[in-house]
């Protein structure tokens, strides 16, 4: 109880310091509040509207989440060039032409408030406000903000839709050229390898089989003629006689005539089921024509041989033998030529058959690549149609867009500063500072002021204590010093604040900058978390 009474007496003796601090802080707050320029706040509210055309019918190609869209718009709005241009155009700040660009941008960002609200199954809203010293200026700046937001939104969405459309146009053009080039390559390859294409493989297999049969028939015929020639020679050597006519020895017909009859018979049977344009029919006719030509040439040769034999002094048997042997040799020679031709044809057809697998693999690969390119081209065409629809939707403003719910208004009353609140905060700060000063002064004071101090410091218990008795002059000087100190502080601090405001830097701008830096630091800390 004695300690409480003692500290109350100490507080009473130093009450003038407490009141000095309280008065100084309160006066500083009042002067600061009175020196602040009235601030008007204009607000507008925006909403991100859903597309007017259902996406299941026709979707826009400029699809951006609403929150992301607003963040992009915010970053574009608060660019350095935009803020400097608006501040200088509307003279938002006093002496704006004399301020540095960094200060202008800092103050403009501090004066701009943007708040975005979004949630599940809720509309995405953006509230934008701006503080200025004049109500008309705040509304004008906010209207300019609105124009920039709407232009940026349109530019972003049209740009994305147009970019998508241009991309798919180029893609369709590129794929179309590749498809045409692939088709041309396939056609050129087929033309250069038309004799080995897989489509005609079965026909060439049949053709080779027929040629091989013809080759065997010709070989058998050659062997028969050689055997006949040997028999004639043996007959002549044994009897000295020869048949009067080769036709009689061979049953009335030569080998070529029998072969011609066989071919004509085969042609007649084939024409029953096949047309004149069939390759097999054409091949038979060609063989018949060659055989007829060979028979005509053989007949001319025999006539010449007979004429030459007449002039020679030979016996009739020898002449007959020579004619018969000459005829047989001529037929054998013709058949040998035919064998060579058929063998060459077989080799040529076999070579094309052997090339067919390689050609088939190449053609299949080229056609498969063409199918892939065709699928890509069709998909690109479909996407191009979607891109054209999306671009048309954006051109007619039927997609997702930012609309204005509340237009920027001209405020009737200033929203800042709240002068009573600032003065009350200054007084509260002064009280706290005065109490803190009392505590500090008491902690720093080590003088002996009561018997308990003697016991605590000297470990001596006094019989009694006599307080220090000041003279009248000392009391007067002490009071004068206190009054002078109070007057100096009360007059000096307001004068210093006024001088700073008038001759150095406006207090309101300084406060705006400080608040802007504090808000920036808080925002950075929030993002870091």
Buried (B, 14 or more C-beta within 10 A) or exposed (E): EEEEEEEEEBBEEBEEBBEBBBBBBBBBBBBBBEBBBBBBBBBBBBBBBBBEBEEEEBBBBBBBEBBEBBBBBBEBBBEEEBBBEBBBEBBBBEEBEEBEEEBBBBBBBBBBBBEBBBEEEEEBBBBBBBBBBBBEBBBBBBBBBBEBBBEBBBEBBBEBBBBBBEBBBEBBEEBBEBBEEBBEEBEEBBEEBEBBBEEBBEEBEEBBEBBBEBBEBBEEBBEBBEEBBEEBBEBBEEEEEBBEEBBEBBEEEBBBBBBBEEBBEBBEEBEEEBEEEBEBBEBBBEBBEBBEEBBEEBBEBBEEBEEEBEEEEEEEBBBBBBBBBBBBBBBBBBBEEBBEBBBEBBEBBBEBBEBBEEBBEBBEEBEEBBEEBBEBBEBBBEBBEBBBBBBBBBEEEBBBBBEEEEEBBBBEEBBBBEBEEBBBBBBBBBBEBBBEBBEEEEEEEEEEBBBEEBEEEEEEEEEEEEEEEEEEEEEEEEEEEEEEEBEEBBEEBBEEBEEBBEEEEBBBBEBBBEEBEEEEEEEEEEEEE
